Amino acid sequence: MTRTLALLERLIAFPTVSQASNLDLIDWAQDLLATAGFTVTRLPSPCGTKAGLHARIGPAVPGGICLSGHTDVVPTEGQAWTRPAFTLTQEGARVFGRGTTDMKGFVASALALAERIGQVALQQPLTLVLSYDEEIGCVGLHKMLPALIPLLGAPRLVIVGEPTAMQMATGHKGKVSLQVTCRGEAGHSALAPNFLNAIHVASEFIAGTRSLQETLAQGAQDPAFDIPYTTLHIGKIHGGRALNIVPDLVTLEMEFRHLAVTPATKVLDAIRSLGRRIEAEQGRSDLIDITQTGAYPGLNQHLGPDSIACVAALLEGAEPRHVAFGTEAGYFAQIGLETVVIGPGDMASDGHKPDEGLDLAQLAACDRMMTRIEAQLSGDG
């Protein structure tokens, strides 16, 4: 695990928060992979300040395994860190630093495999995909897909390395994010009853979403999830200019996370219908605008017997599970690739938290999986 830790130390030192460029990390990773013998394709973002990578080694035949991870991390501002966020710190059986669990630990293990696999005679190819802007709604991989799909070919299995405590996850909910604009009429607060208060409009909308949540909670269920139904969440609200001015504008930011059996369009239609109902009650048609700001697909993977056998061998047995958080895995599944989520660490205990850390035992388990991947691809496993 010495080399994996050295690579993880280097990865953590790149402060690739989603608001910043990841190009320094990508330059470094591209050089490492090319030196190891991979054919590397750089996939720049439309704005040019970020990039992803596709790297492949081995014979030009169908099959093989694709390892996928994102390079961005969530910000540290406003969090009470007691250790340096962008310096890998080891204390006992854990290492600390932003991204150790989510998800540079997996990336480091994959790069350690990449460095040594060039010395092996492979019978099937190994592919690595590194993305950007996963933490703001999986938008980077979505932008990469048009160029990425022709490069991917037909790997028999894609492993997305989000933290699952090295258990196999085959399902998670999809997500849609929205901005809701509620309008009213500005006026002097002394004459408040004469004007439509945008906060009152927003309050009616919020109350409506709570009722909609109750309806969804009684609808379609998937017991594989801790919360087995589609959920709604309003995370931000902004409105009002001064205490003595009736507010004419309120903005809400909200999301819903939907089961695979509950199409996103069905939930979105219900939210839009709520907006129209409130407008009808006020006798207006210009009070509420609902704009979709992001989305990613859920994962509901039913693996074939070959993939089940492959994963079972990599993990020494594996029971499928679902995770609460979203990943890029849904995009790979959407294009017809059998996809699982397996990675070191625990999202609930470490993901997005101050003093984010990773148990070294988890990293060692990930390295063992990489060794088994090497054996499978070389025909020894």
Secondary structure, DSSP 8 states (H G I E B T S, - for coil): -HHHHHHHHHHHHS--BTTS--HHHHHHHHHHHHHTT-EEEEEE-TTSS-EEEEEEES-SSS--EEEEEE--B---TTS--SS-TTS-EEETTEEESTTIIIIIHHHHHHHHHHHHHTTS--SS-EEEEEES--TTTSHHHHHHHHHHHHHH---SEEEE---BTT--EEEE-EEEEEEEEEE---EEGGGGGGS--HHHHHHHHHHHHHHHHHHHHTS---TTSSS-S-EEEEEEEEE-S-TTEE--EEEEEEEEEE-TTS-HHHHHHHHHHHHHHHHHHHT-SSSEEEEEEEEE--EE----HHHHHHHHHHHTS---EE-SS--THHHHHHTT--EEE--SSBHHHHTT-TT-EEEHHHHHHHHHHHHHHHHHHHT--
